[in-house]
Amino acid sequence: MKKFWSSLVVSSVLLIGIDATAQLEDGMHAFSNDEVTFYVWLAGGGETIENSQIFYVSRNETHVGTGYFRTFDDEENEVTFEWYEIQTEYCNYNFDLPGEVLVLQRFDCSNGEVNAEFTLNRVDY
C-alpha cells in the first residue's frame, strides 16, 4: 500500500501543472513507443476502463486489465488531481490525462517486475 501512495504522489506531482478538467472520451485510444504499446477501451463517459492491453515489445508479452478514472480533491491547496488506474494480473498501472503524450506508470508488481515509467505517444489505429 505504501508503494501505491508513493506512486500517487508521483502522479500527482506530474498533474499539478496540467489543466485536466475531463476524462478521455469513450472508445479505444492507443499510445506507443519503442518499448511498449498501450491500448485502452473506455466506456461510461470515460469513467470506466473496460479493457486495456499493455504490450511489451522486446519480450512479446501482454498485460490485460481493467480500471477506473479517479479524482482526489486537495481542499487545502484547492487542487483536484485526476488520473486513471488499471489492475492487471501482475501489476498496477496509472496514467494521467493525456494529450498527444501519455505517461504510463507501472507499480506494485507481484511477478518481480520493477516499478517503471513509460512515455508514450498517441498513435492512430
Secondary structure, 3 states (H helix, E strand, C coil): CHHHHHHHHHHHHHHCCCCCCCCCCCEEEEEECCCEEEEEEEECCCCEEEEEEEEECCCCEEEEEEEEEEEEEECCCCEEEEEEEEEECCCEEEECCCCCEEEEEEECCCCCCCCEEEEEEECCC
